[in-house]
Amino acid sequence: MKKLILLWFLMMCIGGCDEKMIIFKCEGYAEKDGSNCYEIKVNKTEVDVATFECLGNGYGKDKNTVFRFHTKTHFDASSFERIGGDYNKDRNGVYYHEAKIEGADILTFEILGDGVHEVVFAKDSNNAYFIGSKIVDAKAKTFEVLDDEFAQDGDSVYMKDSKILGADVETFRALGESRKDVTGVIYNAEDKNNYYFDRQVVKKK
């Protein structure tokens, strides 16, 4: 991988480039144009080429520094790991992007998902999280994801980081995409009693 990265850089320089900068082309970031590549452009004096590696999702690191795209981050390079989605960790904590998740347990933190939907939910031994924010009152031990917006913990159903009051846990279904019934009511979840659009009851059964 490192040889391929350097070869790409040398090919770019044939057409002319800033001699003070080096560009690494990495795989593992879904762009709007459908490509799966990203660039990390840094000053040659700020990167150790021999130890540089691409990590996906815009990240790369060498023995000293973690970069995201063209910017240095505050992460500890020796212990930095991408957990999955936009969740990361180093020896100092767990992060959503670069924002530290206060109180998150490094040893038990894990992402949640079905491998199909975007990773937004996570949990540790004490709490559940949505895009890095603690979900109040959620029970981490039994917390499970229904899709990329809905989750449940055996007692309550949650839409993103908020509880859906009155939802029946045993019969609640996240439908993935919005649907419309014959009367024109739009909903994206249901249980034995109600149809829901996000957190709101839009029609009773």
Buried (B, 14 or more C-beta within 10 A) or exposed (E): EEEEBBEBBEEBEEEEBEEEBBBBBBEBBEEEEEEEEBBBBBEEEEBEEEEBBBBBBBBBBBEEBBBBBEEBBEBBBEEBBBBBBBBBBBEEBBBBBEEBBEEBBBEEBEBBBEEEBEBBBBBBEEBBBBBBBBBEEBBBEEBEBBBBBBBBBEEBBBBBBEBBEEBEEEEBBBBBEEBEEEEEEEBBBBBEEBBBBBBEBBBEE
